Amino acid sequence: MSAQAMKEKMMGEVTGMLGVMLLNLGKETGVWQAMRGGASVTTAKLAETAGLSERYLEELLRASSLHGYLKYTPGTTPESKSWDSGIAVTGDSFALSSEMEEVLFDEDSPNYYGHSLSLPMFFAGAPFEKLIQSFKDDSGVPYALYGKKFPEFVEKSHSKIYQTQIKEWLKNEDLKDLRSVLSKGGVVLDLGCGNGWSSISIAEEFPNTTVHAVDCDETSMEKANLNFAEAVSGNQVKANQIIPHCCFAHEANIPKGSVDLVMLFICLHDMYNPSEVLASAVDMLKPDGCILVLEFTNPDSFPELMSSDSPQKGLTKFCMSVSVLHCLPVCKVGPADTPSQAVGTCFSL
């Protein structure tokens, strides 16, 4: 690729990043919500409906139209405004297409992406500044630095997977003995439970089983406890069926050799010492117990990946990018006297 082509590629990606920021701005200010239904609206009408500044809306809707996010209809009647943007105001109107509305709002659609749009926003600001320093001193970025809303983002990203798929995973023929044990009344240890939906899902499927929900992040466990209480009040799970522990795995007050199943769902790659965590998990198990690990699937060979045109390359590009900005820095945070394994998101590579 020539230098000019590389520059054009970067220009396109920077413009795309700015577009994502515009989409987040419209989402957080309620602009897209106010435009649902497909009707074409002027900035004056939208400002009145949404209770927002018309001048800001004018700039946002024009920019979003240039990105292809909105449908634009030119107006024909000159209007006088208290500002002068240098572009004549003629009653132009803008509309959110049904396709764009599906992508932004329809959580049941396979094309839904409205939630994921906010991911890059969490990596800017204080976490990014700390990451620059981490590159220089080989330290990490604390999970809490990504903000109190980040655990909520993770919760929404994963909760639907857990609520819809855990039951199917445990119907696997190789797990029929485990399923029988849990149906009668077993013990599950959910390590790295986050906001608790994996714990709720397993407890709901096996009402006679006790679930120990363990996570060391205080913000995540605060939300998990709220989710547990709501699940009890909604009769999803029994009272005291889920026992929360805000601590590291080895600190949880759970007798060794008492657990039938240890779950590690989309969390092992964020841990400082995953090998030690797995070893401590084994110590918790009964002789016939098992460990279920859910992680991202990535190729074992980076050279093969680089020479491939398979869809896996796109997924791994996403995973490795997130790893640089979040997962690797988070798993580098730990005791100063013990080196981190520093696995990152793509630790299967």
C-alpha positions in Angstrom: 0.0 0.0 0.0 1.4 3.4 -1.0 1.8 6.2 1.5 -1.1 8.1 -0.1 -3.3 5.0 0.1 -2.3 4.5 3.8 -3.1 8.2 4.5 -6.5 7.9 2.8 -7.2 4.7 4.8 -6.4 6.6 8.1 -8.5 9.6 7.1 -11.4 7.3 6.5 -11.0 5.6 9.8 -10.7 8.9 11.7 -13.8 10.1 10.0 -15.5 6.8 11.0 -14.5 7.3 14.6 -16.0 10.8 14.5 -19.2 9.3 13.1 -19.3 6.8 16.0 -19.0 9.8 18.4 -21.9 11.5 16.7 -24.0 8.4 17.0 -23.3 8.2 20.7 -24.1 11.9 21.1 -27.4 11.4 19.4 -28.1 8.4 21.6 -27.2 10.0 24.9 -29.1 13.3 24.1 -32.2 11.4 23.0 -32.1 12.7 19.4 -32.4 9.3 17.7 -35.2 8.3 20.1 -37.1 11.5 19.2 -36.7 10.7 15.5 -38.1 7.2 15.6 -41.0 6.4 13.3 -39.4 7.6 10.1 -41.1 10.9 9.9 -39.0 13.7 8.3 -38.5 16.6 10.7 -36.9 20.0 10.5 -34.4 21.1 13.1 -36.9 23.6 14.6 -39.5 20.9 15.0 -37.0 18.4 16.5 -35.7 21.1 18.9 -39.2 21.7 20.1 -40.0 17.9 20.5 -36.7 16.9 22.1 -36.1 20.1 24.1 -32.7 20.6 22.7 -30.7 23.4 21.1 -31.7 23.9 17.5 -28.3 25.1 16.5 -26.6 22.0 17.9 -29.2 19.8 16.2 -28.6 21.6 12.9 -24.9 20.7 13.0 -25.5 17.2 14.2 -28.1 16.3 11.7 -26.1 17.7 8.8 -23.0 15.8 9.8 -25.0 12.6 10.4 -26.5 12.9 6.9 -23.0 13.2 5.4 -22.1 10.0 7.2 -25.1 8.3 5.7 -26.9 7.8 9.1 -29.9 10.0 8.2 -32.1 10.6 5.1 -32.0 14.3 4.0 -34.6 16.3 2.2 -33.7 19.8 1.0 -36.1 22.6 1.9 -37.1 25.5 -0.3 -38.2 28.3 2.0 -35.4 30.6 3.4 -35.5 31.0 7.2 -34.0 33.6 9.4 -32.1 32.4 12.5 -30.2 34.1 15.3 -27.0 32.4 14.2 -25.1 32.3 10.9 -23.4 28.9 10.2 -22.5 30.1 6.7 -25.0 27.7 5.2 -28.4 29.0 4.3 -31.3 27.6 6.3 -34.2 26.7 4.0 -36.3 24.3 6.1 -34.3 21.2 5.3 -35.7 18.0 7.0 -34.1 14.8 8.2 -35.4 11.3 8.9 -34.2 8.2 10.6 -34.7 5.3 8.2 -36.4 2.1 9.3 -33.1 0.2 8.7 -31.2 2.7 10.9 -33.9 2.5 13.6 -33.6 -1.3 13.6 -29.8 -1.2 14.0 -30.0 1.4 16.8 -33.0 0.2 18.8 -34.3 -3.3 17.9 -32.6 -5.6 20.4 -34.3 -8.6 19.0 -32.9 -8.1 15.5 -29.7 -9.8 14.4 -28.7 -6.4 13.0 -28.9 -4.6 16.4 -25.8 -2.6 17.2 -27.0 0.3 19.2 -25.5 -0.9 22.5 -22.1 -1.7 21.1 -21.6 1.8 19.7 -20.7 3.1 23.1 -17.7 0.7 23.6 -15.0 3.0 22.2 -16.1 5.8 24.4 -15.1 4.0 27.6 -11.5 3.7 26.4 -11.0 7.5 26.1 -10.1 10.0 28.8 -8.5 8.8 32.0 -8.1 5.1 31.0 -6.2 6.2 27.8 -4.0 8.5 29.8 -3.1 5.8 32.2 -2.6 3.3 29.4 0.1 5.6 27.9 1.9 5.6 31.2 1.4 1.8 31.5 3.3 1.3 28.2 6.2 3.1 29.7 6.3 1.4 33.2 4.8 -2.0 32.3 1.9 -1.4 34.8 -1.8 -1.8 34.3 -5.1 0.2 34.2 -7.5 -0.5 37.1 -10.9 -1.8 36.0 -12.6 0.9 38.0 -10.9 3.6 36.0 -13.1 2.8 33.0 -16.0 4.3 34.9 -19.1 3.1 36.8 -21.1 2.8 33.5 -18.6 0.2 32.1 -19.9 -2.7 34.2 -23.4 -1.8 33.0 -22.2 -2.0 29.4 -20.7 -5.4 30.1 -23.8 -6.6 31.8 -26.0 -5.7 28.9 -23.5 -7.2 26.4 -23.5 -10.6 28.2 -26.8 -10.9 30.1 -28.8 -12.0 27.0 -26.2 -14.6 26.1 -26.4 -16.1 29.6 -30.2 -15.9 29.8 -30.8 -17.6 26.5 -27.8 -20.0 26.0 -26.6 -21.4 29.4 -29.6 -23.8 29.5 -28.7 -25.0 26.0 -25.0 -25.4 26.8 -25.8 -27.6 29.8 -28.0 -29.9 27.6 -24.8 -31.1 25.9 -24.7 -34.9 26.1 -21.2 -34.8 27.6 -22.7 -32.9 30.6 -25.7 -35.1 31.3 -24.2 -36.4 34.6 -23.5 -32.9 35.8 -27.0 -31.8 34.8 -28.4 -34.7 36.9 -26.4 -33.6 39.9 -27.5 -30.0 39.6 -31.1 -30.9 39.1 -31.1 -32.8 42.4 -29.2 -30.1 44.2 -25.6 -29.2 43.7 -23.2 -26.4 44.3 -22.0 -24.0 41.6 -19.1 -21.5 41.9 -19.5 -18.6 39.4 -16.1 -16.9 39.3 -15.9 -13.5 37.8 -19.7 -13.3 37.9 -19.8 -9.6 37.0 -23.3 -8.2 37.4 -24.6 -11.6 38.2 -26.6 -12.7 35.2 -24.7 -15.9 34.7 -25.4 -16.8 38.4 -29.1 -15.9 38.0 -29.3 -18.0 34.8 -27.8 -21.2 36.4 -29.9 -20.8 39.5 -33.0 -20.3 37.5 -32.4 -23.5 35.5 -31.5 -25.5 38.6 -33.7 -24.3 41.5 -32.3 -26.9 43.9 -28.7 -25.8 43.4 -26.8 -23.3 45.5 -24.7 -20.7 43.5 -21.7 -18.9 44.9 -21.3 -15.6 42.9 -17.8 -14.3 43.2 -16.3 -11.1 41.7 -13.6 -8.7 43.1 -15.0 -5.6 41.5 -17.2 -3.7 44.0 -19.2 -1.8 41.4 -20.1 -5.0 39.6 -21.1 -6.8 42.8 -23.2 -3.9 43.9 -25.2 -4.2 40.7 -25.2 -8.0 41.0 -26.8 -7.8 44.5 -29.5 -5.6 43.0 -30.1 -8.1 40.2 -30.2 -11.0 42.7 -32.8 -9.2 44.8 -34.9 -8.4 41.8 -34.6 -12.1 40.6 -35.8 -13.2 44.0 -38.7 -10.8 44.1 -39.7 -11.9 40.5 -39.6 -15.5 41.6 -36.8 -16.3 39.1 -34.7 -17.8 41.9 -35.2 -18.7 45.5 -34.2 -16.5 48.4 -30.6 -17.2 49.5 -30.1 -19.5 46.6 -27.3 -17.2 45.3 -24.6 -16.3 47.8 -22.6 -13.3 46.8 -18.9 -12.8 47.6 -17.1 -9.6 46.8 -13.5 -10.8 46.8 -10.9 -12.8 44.9 -11.5 -16.5 44.2 -9.1 -17.8 46.9 -10.7 -15.4 49.5 -14.2 -16.7 49.1 -15.6 -18.6 52.2 -16.3 -21.8 50.3 -15.1 -25.2 51.5 -12.6 -27.0 49.3 -13.9 -30.1 47.6 -17.5 -28.9 47.9 -18.3 -27.6 44.4 -19.9 -29.5 41.5 -19.3 -26.9 38.8 -17.0 -23.9 38.5 -18.0 -21.4 35.8 -15.6 -18.9 34.3 -17.5 -17.0 31.7 -15.8 -14.3 29.6 -13.6 -13.3 32.5 -10.4 -15.4 32.6 -8.7 -13.2 30.1 -9.1 -10.2 32.4 -7.4 -11.9 35.4 -4.0 -11.2 36.7 -3.2 -14.8 37.4 -5.5 -17.1 35.4 -3.4 -20.2 36.0 -3.6 -19.8 39.8 -7.3 -19.1 39.5 -7.8 -22.3 37.6 -5.7 -24.2 40.1 -7.7 -22.8 43.0 -10.9 -23.7 41.1 -9.7 -27.3 40.9 -9.2 -27.4 44.6 -12.8 -26.3 45.1 -14.2 -29.2 43.1 -15.6 -32.5 44.2 -13.8 -35.5 42.7 -16.3 -35.7 39.9 -16.8 -31.9 39.5 -16.0 -29.9 36.4 -15.0 -26.4 35.2 -16.7 -24.7 32.3 -14.8 -21.8 30.6 -16.4 -19.5 28.1 -13.9 -17.3 26.2 -13.4 -15.8 22.7 -12.3 -18.2 20.0 -9.1 -17.1 18.3 -6.7 -18.9 15.9 -3.7 -20.6 17.4 -1.4 -19.2 14.7 -1.0 -15.5 14.1 1.0 -15.9 10.8 -1.9 -18.1 9.4 -4.4 -15.5 10.6 -2.5 -12.6 8.8 -2.5 -14.5 5.6 -6.1 -15.5 5.8 -9.2 -13.8 4.4 -11.6 -15.6 6.7 -14.3 -13.8 8.8 -12.3 -14.9 11.8 -9.7 -12.3 11.0 -12.2 -9.5 11.5 -13.3 -10.9 14.9 -9.7 -11.3 16.0 -8.9 -7.7 14.9 -11.8 -6.5 17.1 -10.7 -8.7 20.1 -7.1 -7.8 19.9 -7.9 -4.1 19.6 -10.1 -4.3 22.7 -7.3 -6.3 24.4 -4.8 -3.4 23.8 -7.2 -0.8 25.2 -8.8 -2.7 28.1 -8.3 -6.4 28.7 -4.5 -6.5 28.8 -4.2 -3.4 30.9 -6.8 -4.7 33.3 -5.1 -8.0 33.8 -1.8 -6.3 34.5 -3.2 -4.9 37.7 -2.2 -7.0 40.7 0.3 -7.6 43.5 3.6 -5.8 42.9 5.7 -8.9 43.9 4.0 -11.3 41.5 4.3 -10.8 37.7 1.1 -10.8 35.8 0.5 -13.6 33.2 -0.7 -10.7 31.0 -2.8 -13.0 28.8 -5.1 -10.4 27.1 -8.3 -11.1 25.2 -6.6 -13.4 22.5 -4.8 -15.6 24.9 -5.4 -18.7 22.8 -3.0 -17.3 20.2 
